[in-house]
Amino acid sequence: MLSDRMAELRDMAADIFTVEPEEVEQAASFADDLGADSLLAVELLSRIEQRYGVMIDAGDLEKMTDLPSTYKVVADAAGW
C-alpha cells in the first residue's frame, strides 16, 4: 500500500501523463513505459512545486524517472 503522499504523486503523474494510476505505479520508467517527454516532466515538476510549496532544482528533474525516485526527490526537497 502506498503512503498518502506517494499516492498523491502517483495521481498527479497519472493525470499529466493521461494514464491510469496503476500504470504509474507499475512503470519502471515514466519515459519508456508511459511515453512521458520533457514537457510533461516539467509540468509534473511545476505541479509538485505548487502543491507542496517546494522548489526543486531543475537538475533533479533527470532523477525523477519513476514513482519511487520522484517521491525521493520531493521528500528531500520538502524535508519529509
PyMOL commands that set and color helices and strands:
alter all, ss='L'
color gray80, all
select helices_A, chain A and resi 4-17+21-26+30-34+38-52+58-63+67-78
alter helices_A, ss='H'
color red, helices_A
deselect
rebuild
show_as cartoon
